[in-house]
Amino acid sequence: MTKITLTILGEAASKANSRQIVTIKNRPASIKSKKARDYEANALRQIPPAARLSLEGRVRISIWIYYCSERPDLDESIILDVLQDQYHGKGENRTVIQKGVYKNDRQVREKFIYHGIDKKNPRADIIVETLEQ
């Protein structure tokens, strides 16, 4: 069994509640908010090289999300996205531009998510473990 432990500093943005409506090619579209995009970019830089194993198979994840206040909803979805391999392009042209802790968040079969408050040090403390096949 492989076990990876890491911390991502900063307050996690809610992916669901922070959508922004924009116009793309004269059509309305929903994208992540600037706060969510900024968190994602910052979090990707914080994943240690030793944790970028691009694990295969089923995984269990435990996340303790510490917010600055009680206001945000508990939402781990952006963290799960950040931990997976990052790709560029679509279909046959799709290539990995940055390895993640695991290949795809569909591999997560068990998750334990906890809400905490730390006004001075918002963060996500994360444990990813492989499961027996």
URCOR-V764945 format. One record per residue. N is the residue number from 1. RES is the residue in three letters. NEAR is the number of other C-alpha atoms within 10 Angstrom. D_FIRST is the distance of its C-alpha to the first C-alpha in Angstrom with 2 decimals. Layout:
N|RES|NEAR|D_FIRST / N|RES|NEAR|D_FIRST
This chain:
1|MET|7|0.00 / 2|THR|10|3.79 / 3|LYS|13|6.57 / 4|ILE|15|10.12 / 5|THR|13|13.25 / 6|LEU|15|16.70 / 7|THR|17|20.22 / 8|ILE|21|22.76 / 9|LEU|17|26.30 / 10|GLY|18|29.07 / 11|GLU|22|29.89 / 12|ALA|28|28.04 / 13|ALA|26|30.63 / 14|SER|21|30.82 / 15|LYS|18|30.57 / 16|ALA|13|32.49 / 17|ASN|13|35.30 / 18|SER|14|35.93 / 19|ARG|16|37.05 / 20|GLN|11|40.07 / 21|ILE|11|42.67 / 22|VAL|12|43.89 / 23|THR|10|46.09 / 24|ILE|9|44.77 / 25|LYS|7|47.39 / 26|ASN|7|49.67 / 27|ARG|7|47.10 / 28|PRO|10|45.36 / 29|ALA|12|41.59 / 30|SER|12|39.00 / 31|ILE|15|36.71 / 32|LYS|19|34.47 / 33|SER|18|36.62 / 34|LYS|13|37.14 / 35|LYS|15|35.19 / 36|ALA|21|32.14 / 37|ARG|15|32.52 / 38|ASP|13|32.96 / 39|TYR|21|29.88 / 40|GLU|19|27.81 / 41|ALA|11|29.25 / 42|ASN|15|28.76 / 43|ALA|22|25.15 / 44|LEU|18|24.27 / 45|ARG|11|25.74 / 46|GLN|12|23.63 / 47|ILE|18|20.15 / 48|PRO|14|19.39 / 49|PRO|11|19.14 / 50|ALA|8|15.94 / 51|ALA|18|14.30 / 52|ARG|18|15.84 / 53|LEU|16|13.07 / 54|SER|16|14.31 / 55|LEU|21|10.98 / 56|GLU|12|11.78 / 57|GLY|16|11.17 / 58|ARG|17|10.92 / 59|VAL|23|9.85 / 60|ARG|16|10.90 / 61|ILE|19|13.19 / 62|SER|17|15.28 / 63|ILE|21|18.41 / 64|TRP|18|21.28 / 65|ILE|26|24.24 / 66|TYR|24|27.17 / 67|TYR|24|30.49 / 68|CYS|17|33.87 / 69|SER|12|35.54 / 70|GLU|13|35.32 / 71|ARG|7|36.74 / 72|PRO|14|33.77 / 73|ASP|13|32.06 / 74|LEU|17|28.37 / 75|ASP|18|26.99 / 76|GLU|21|23.48 / 77|SER|14|24.25 / 78|ILE|19|25.19 / 79|ILE|23|22.01 / 80|LEU|17|19.92 / 81|ASP|16|22.28 / 82|VAL|22|21.99 / 83|LEU|24|18.21 / 84|GLN|23|18.54 / 85|ASP|21|20.02 / 86|GLN|17|23.75 / 87|TYR|13|26.27 / 88|HIS|11|29.98 / 89|GLY|10|32.29 / 90|LYS|8|32.16 / 91|GLY|7|31.82 / 92|GLU|6|32.16 / 93|ASN|8|32.84 / 94|ARG|11|29.51 / 95|THR|13|27.66 / 96|VAL|12|24.68 / 97|ILE|11|26.29 / 98|GLN|13|23.29 / 99|LYS|19|19.58 / 100|GLY|23|17.59 / 101|VAL|23|14.15 / 102|TYR|25|13.83 / 103|LYS|19|16.54 / 104|ASN|19|18.15 / 105|ASP|18|18.12 / 106|ARG|13|18.65 / 107|GLN|17|14.91 / 108|VAL|18|14.78 / 109|ARG|13|14.86 / 110|GLU|12|14.78 / 111|LYS|14|16.49 / 112|PHE|11|17.98 / 113|ILE|13|20.84 / 114|TYR|15|23.09 / 115|HIS|16|26.53 / 116|GLY|16|27.94 / 117|ILE|15|31.04 / 118|ASP|14|31.37 / 119|LYS|13|34.67 / 120|LYS|10|34.32 / 121|ASN|13|30.69 / 122|PRO|19|29.40 / 123|ARG|23|25.78 / 124|ALA|25|22.42 / 125|ASP|16|19.61 / 126|ILE|18|16.31 / 127|ILE|17|12.65 / 128|VAL|22|10.39 / 129|GLU|18|6.87 / 130|THR|20|5.52 / 131|LEU|16|6.80 / 132|GLU|8|7.35 / 133|GLN|6|10.36
